[in-house]
Amino acid sequence: MSHNSFGHLLRVTTFGESHGPALGCIVDGCPPNLPLTADYIQAFLDKRRPGQSRFTTQRQEPDQVKILSGVFEDDRTGGPVTAGTPIMLMIENVDQRSKDYAEIRDKFRPGHADFTYQAKYGIRDYRGGGRSSARETAARVAAGAVARKIIPGVSIRGALVQMGPHKIDRANWDWAQVGCNPFFTPDARAATFFEDYLDGVRKSGSSTGAVIEVTASGVPAGWGAPLYGKLDGDLAAAMMSINAVKGGEIGAGFGSAALSGEENADEIRMRRGKPEFLSNNAGGILGGISTGQDVVVRFAVKPTSSILTSKRSVSAQGEDVDVMTKGRHDPCVGIRAVPVGEAMMAIVLADHFLRHRGQAG
């Protein structure tokens, strides 16, 4: 199975399966002499960790990260720093319940990658989906923590802005609220509504989707490259690579199709001796290159495919079957996609920072 790596000058390769002994990543291309500890990485993993509320899977994984290579410490460094060599990060799986999947080992779960993996490779890991499981994203979050060290001065924040058909009220947006509710939503009133809404979804044995918005502030003008190294192109690829993501947009995105040329144009005026944009429909990127405004990305996460409702499918033997997935699953996997989206934003920006430095000095 190829294509487990992402990036150019900063290259992240993830490994491991949902029900294997461990998963992790190798971060190659990180510059040397950056302070890096396991505790620093752990803080980001704890945001994604399952079992923290009734609204996520009750699989109890501590997601404790171990740094196995790429960090050096002696009495001259004043603490652990990156050595400029490949950084290997490992997270052990400790709460697998593979027996929950015994009944579906020969059945293809609708909405999952079971059928396509079997069609391509002639073999699949039926225990939670193996590499196609959202469990793989823990490794991305760990890699994203390393990437943030490469781009000091850039602030990356994510939020859930829609659950099912219900959108937040952007007039109520407050970044301080994101850490005060289990949904990572910036609208306190919407968070209260989401509790009742998702409780109903969860108790019915079903699931729902979500839309996540990730914003990067402090990105200078000039990152990205035309034509096939566009910053927005790589961001779209990064977000679409996340398991369960089915759509993405930059800035006004699909909404820009409904705007007039006058409305969509981000006009510019000189303010305090430098150009200032009067709006940001472009999402901080023009011609594939950052403008200096906030880089804004949104992506849509489909409803969790593993639900208790019986669904029609077929077996590996070519028989019509009904499938009901047991086990522990997120009623809205989009909640825990917030720190994953932040991580992928960090990885792309760090890669483009290194590429920009190499080309433009």
N, C-alpha and C positions, 0 to 999 in steps of 0.2 A: 504494500500500500504506500504510494508516494504522496507528495503534496502535503506534507505535515509541517512545512516551514513557511514563514511569512516575513517579508521585509527584504531590504537590500544591504545597506551598510550596517544597519542594526537588524539582525536576523533572528527570529524566534522560531524554535522547533519544539513542538509539544509531543509528549509521549504518554502512553498508559491508557487503560480502559476503566470504565465505570466500576466494574467488579473485579479488577485485577488487584494485585498487592499494593500498587502505588501508581501515581501519575506525576507529571512534572514537565519541565521545560529546560531547554538550553538556550541561553541568550548569548549570541555571538556578535561581537563588534562594539561592545560597551567600552567607552574610553576608560583609561586607568585613573586611579587616585580620586575616585568618587566615594564618599563614605556610604557604606551599605551594611546593614545588619539584618538578621532574621526578624527581629522585633519590628523593624520598619516595614518589612514586607507583610508581616502578620497583620498589621493594622488594616491593610486593604483586604486581605483574605477574610478577616472577621466580618467585613461588611457583606460579603457574598455567602458566608457560611450557612448551611442549611439548619433547620430545626430551631430557629430563633423566635418564631411565633407560630400561631396556628394557621397562618396564611402561607406557609412554605412547607416543603416536604419535611417529615419528621425523622428522616435519616440523620443520625447523630454522628457527624463527622467533625472532629476538631480542626481539620485542615491545617495542621501544624506543619509549617514549612521548614525544610532543612537546606542549608547552603552547602553543597558538596564540592564546589570548585569555583575558581575565579575571584576569590576574595583573599586578601593577604593582610596580615597584621604583625607588626613588630614594634619595638620601642620607638621607632622613628616615625611611624604613621599616626600615632595618637588614637588608634582605633581601627577597626576593619575597613579596608578600602578595596575598591575594585582593582584587579591586577592587570586589566586589559586582555585577559584570557577568557575563554568561554566560561560563563557562569551557569552551573547546573543547579537547579532547584527541584526538590522532591517533596511530594505530599503523600503520605501513606493513606490508603483506604482502610478504615477500621470497622465499618458498620455495614458491610455488604450482607444482603439477604438474597442470595442467588436462587434459593428455593422458591421465592415468589414468582419466578419466571418459568418454572418447570412445565407448566401447562401450555405455554405458548412457544415452546422451543421449535415446533414445526409449523407455527401459524404466523402469518404476516400481519402485524398490527397496522391498521389503517392510520395514515398520517405520519408513521414512523419511516425510518430508512431501512427497515427489515427487507423489503422486497428488492430495493435497488442494490443494497450491499450483496445480497445473495445472487442477484443477476450479474453483477460485475465480478465478484471474487469467487463465487461458488461456495462461500462459507461466510458465516456471520456469528457474532457474539450475541446470543439472544438474551444474555443476562444484563438487562438494562440498556442494551444497545451498543455496548462497547465504546468505540470511538465516536459514534454518533450521539452519545449521551451528552446532556448539558453539563455533566460532571467534568468533562474535559475543560470547561471554561475556568476552573480553578487555576489551572496552569497559566492561562492567559492573564488572570488578575495578578499572579505573582510576577510574571514578566513585565506587566504594565507598571508595577511598583519600581522595578529597575529602570524602566524607560523614563519615569518622572525625574529620576536623578540626573538625567542627561539634559533636561530642558528647564533649568531653574528660572523662575520668573514667569513661568506659564502655569496658570491655575486651571485645572480641569474638574468640572462638576457635572453630574448627571442627575436627572429627575424623571419620574414617571409622570407623564402628562395626559395619559388616557388609559382607562381600563375598560375592556369591552367597548361598548358604544359611548361610554361616559367620559367626557373631556373635563379637564380642570378649568376653572375660571382664571385666565391669565391676569386679570386685575388683582387677584389675590396672591400673586406669585411672591414668595418669601423664601429665599435660599435657606434661611435659618430653620425653616420647618422641615426640610428634607431629612434631617437626622432625628426628628422628633416623632416620627410615625413609622410603622413597619412597611410602608409602601414606597418610601423615598419620594414622596410627592411634595411639591412646594406650596400646595393649597391646603390649609388646615381644614377648611370646610369640606373639601373633596375627600380628604383622608377619613373623616367621620362617615361620609357616605360609602366609601369603599369598604369599610369594615362590614357594614350590613350587607352590601352587595356581594362581596366575596364569601361571606359566611353562607349566604344562600346558594351560591355556586358550589361551594365545597360540600355542603350537606346534601346537595342533590347528586353528588358523585360526578359532576361535570367539571369544566374548566373554562377559562376565558383568556383572551389575549390582552396586549397592552402596547402602548407607544412610549418609547423612551427618547428623551432629548438630552444630548450631551453638548456642553459648551466649553470651549477653551478660550480663556482670556489671557492677554499678554503675548500672543503670537505676533512677532514683528512682520512687517511687509517683506515679501520676497521668498518665502518658503514654497516649494513646489516647482514643477517644471513642465512646460509644454513639450510635446503634445501627449506623449504616452507615459509621462511621469507626473501627471496632474495630482495635486494634493487632494482635490475632491474625488478624483477617480480612485486613489488609494484608500481614502476614507470609506467610500462606498463599498469597495472590495472587503475592507476590514470588518465593517458592520454586517455585511451580507454573509461573511464567513462564520458568524456566530450561530451556533445551532439554534434552530426554531425561528430565525429571523427571515421574514418574507418580503421586506421592502425597506427602502431607505431614501432619504432626501436631504439636501443641503439647503440651508436658509429657508426661503419661502417654498422651495421644492415644487411639489405638484401644484400648490396654490398659485405659483407664478403664472401658470397657464391661463388663469382667470383674470390676471392683472393687465392693465393697459401698459404701453411702453412708458408713459409718463409715471404711472404708479410704481412700476417695477424698477426703474432706473434709480440707483443709489447716488443721488446728487452730491456734489463736493463743494465745500467752501474752505477758505483759509481761516484757521482759528489758531490764535497764539503762535503764529509763524509757521504753521504746518497744515497740510490738507486734512480735512475732517469730513467724513461721510455723514450725510444727514439721515440715512436709513441703512438697513443691512439685509435687504432681500437676497443678496448674493451669499449670505452666510459666511462672510469673511474671506471669500475666494473668488477671484476673477481670472479667467484664462488659465485656471489650474494653479494660480499663484496667490498666496495669502496677501490680504490688503492691509493688515494691521488691525482690523476689527475682530470682534469675537468670531471664532469659527464655530458654527452651529450645525449639528447633525441630528437628525431624528431617524429612528428605525422602528419597524413594526414587528412585534413578536407574536407568533400565532398561539392559539390556545394549546395547552399541554395535550398531546395526543393520547397519553395514558390516562384513561378515565374508566369509571366503574360501569358505565353504560355499555351494554352488549352491542357490538358492531359487526357488520357483515364483511367477510374477507375470504381468503383462500389459504390452503396449506401448501407446504413445500411439495406435497404429493399430488397437487392439482385438484384438491377437493374443496367444495364450498364449505366454509366453517363460520361460526360466530366467535368473536373474540371479546373477552372482557379482561382488562388488565388489572391485576391485583398489585399490591405493593404500596410504597410510599412515594407520592408524587405531588408536585406543586400544583395547586388549583390555578395559579397564574404564574407561570415561569418567568414572565416579564419582570416581576418584582426584582428577582436576583440578577436580572440582566443589566441593571443600572451600573454596578461596579464593573461589569464585564465591558460595557460600552465605554466607560471611562478608561479602562485599561487599553482597549484597542485604539482609542484616540491618542493616548500617550505613546503607544508603540509607533503609530504612523508619524506623529509629530517629531518624535526623537529621531526616527529614520530620516525624515526630511530635513531636520536640522543638520544632521551629519552630512547629508548629500549637498545641502546648500553651502555648508562650510567648505566642502571639498571642491565645489565648482566656483563659488564666488568669493571665497576667502573670509 
